[in-house]
């Protein structure tokens, strides 16, 4: 199976990400979307809806729990002690799939641009709850899950996010 056969469907109500080929579900993953709910506006800390693509894949070959700052892998490996030192931080670790909206005025361009909002699918510490909203707009996944997904998809893979 080639990467181009896959597409992703994210259901915010169910807090799931489906890896699909055609109408067949290949794998279902638990996620955590925005604590503020769905929404497209800049600085809303909401998860944008609509049609997207994976614009960039970041972190290939990085060790699990690698910490990213500004999409750059730091030399740090996340530990629970780091959370104690920075309890409000929304940790972006392990892998990043950076999304670009494809619907002008909905999630592309202007004040609703998902890419300029830095909306990702990314890894999160393993003690962060899945199946319930909690992020600042991104889609959080378990580290093992985001690594598995990262290996299966490619830049250009379609992603639909719906309520």
C-alpha positions in Angstrom: 0.0 0.0 0.0 1.4 3.4 -0.9 1.2 6.5 1.3 -1.1 8.3 -1.1 -3.8 5.8 -0.4 -4.2 6.9 3.2 -6.3 9.8 4.5 -7.1 10.9 8.0 -10.5 11.6 9.6 -10.5 13.4 12.9 -13.8 13.4 14.9 -13.7 16.0 17.7 -16.9 14.8 19.4 -15.5 11.2 19.6 -11.9 12.4 20.2 -10.6 9.9 17.6 -8.4 10.0 14.6 -9.1 7.4 11.9 -6.4 6.3 9.4 -8.3 5.2 6.4 -7.8 3.9 2.9 -10.9 4.6 0.8 -13.8 3.9 3.2 -11.9 1.2 5.1 -10.6 2.1 8.6 -7.0 0.8 8.9 -6.6 2.1 12.5 -8.4 4.2 15.1 -6.4 6.3 17.5 -7.5 8.2 20.6 -6.7 11.9 20.6 -7.0 15.1 22.6 -8.1 18.2 20.8 -8.5 21.8 22.0 -9.8 22.5 25.5 -11.5 25.5 24.0 -13.4 23.4 21.5 -13.6 23.8 17.7 -12.9 27.1 16.0 -10.8 28.6 13.3 -9.8 32.1 14.5 -6.2 33.1 15.2 -5.3 33.1 18.9 -8.5 31.2 19.8 -6.7 28.1 21.0 -9.4 26.1 19.3 -9.1 23.2 16.9 -9.9 24.2 13.3 -12.4 22.2 11.3 -12.6 21.3 7.6 -10.2 19.9 5.0 -6.5 20.0 5.5 -3.4 18.4 4.3 -0.2 17.4 6.0 2.1 20.2 5.0 5.3 19.1 6.8 6.6 16.1 8.7 9.0 17.0 11.5 11.0 14.7 13.8 11.8 11.7 11.6 14.4 9.6 13.4 14.2 11.6 16.7 14.1 9.6 19.9 10.7 9.1 21.6 10.0 12.1 24.0 12.3 14.5 22.1 11.1 18.0 23.0 10.4 20.4 20.2 10.5 24.2 20.5 9.4 26.2 17.4 9.4 22.9 15.5 13.1 22.4 16.2 14.2 19.3 18.1 16.0 20.4 21.3 18.6 18.2 23.0 16.0 17.6 25.7 14.1 14.3 26.3 10.9 14.9 28.1 10.6 13.7 31.8 7.8 14.1 34.3 10.2 16.4 36.3 10.1 18.8 33.4 6.3 19.1 33.7 6.7 19.9 37.4 9.1 22.7 36.4 6.7 24.0 33.7 3.2 22.9 34.7 1.3 25.1 32.2 3.4 24.1 29.1 1.6 22.3 26.3 4.4 19.8 25.5 5.1 19.1 21.8 7.2 15.9 21.7 8.3 13.0 19.6 6.8 13.9 16.1 5.0 16.8 14.4 2.6 16.6 11.4 2.0 20.3 10.5 -1.4 20.9 9.0 -2.4 23.3 6.2 -6.0 24.2 5.6 -7.2 23.9 2.0 -10.5 25.9 2.3 -10.0 29.7 1.7 -11.9 31.7 4.3 -12.6 28.6 6.4 -9.1 27.3 7.5 -6.8 29.0 4.9 -5.6 32.6 4.6 -6.5 35.6 6.7 -7.4 35.2 10.4 -8.3 31.5 10.0 -5.2 30.0 8.5 -4.4 26.7 10.2 -0.8 26.7 9.0 -0.1 30.2 10.3 -1.8 29.1 13.6 0.8 26.3 13.9 -1.8 23.6 14.1 -0.2 20.1 14.4 -0.8 16.5 15.1 1.9 15.8 17.7 3.1 13.6 20.5 2.4 14.4 24.1 3.5 13.0 27.4 2.1 9.6 28.1 0.4 10.7 31.3 -1.7 13.3 29.4 -5.3 12.2 29.1 -6.6 11.1 25.7 -10.3 10.9 24.8 -11.0 14.4 26.1 -10.2 17.9 25.0 -7.1 19.5 26.6 -4.8 21.0 24.0 -4.3 24.6 22.9 -5.6 23.9 19.4 -3.5 21.0 18.2 -4.3 17.3 18.0 -2.4 15.4 20.7 -1.6 11.7 20.4 0.2 9.1 22.4 3.9 8.9 21.4 3.8 5.3 20.1 0.7 6.2 18.1 2.1 9.4 16.5 5.3 7.5 15.5 3.2 4.8 13.9 1.0 7.3 12.1 4.1 9.4 11.0 5.6 6.3 9.3 2.4 5.6 7.4 1.5 9.1 6.0 3.2 11.5 3.7 3.3 15.2 3.0 0.1 15.9 1.1 -2.0 13.3 2.9 -5.5 14.7 3.3 -6.9 15.3 6.8 -10.6 16.1 7.5 -11.4 17.5 11.0 -15.1 17.6 11.9 -17.2 18.2 14.9 
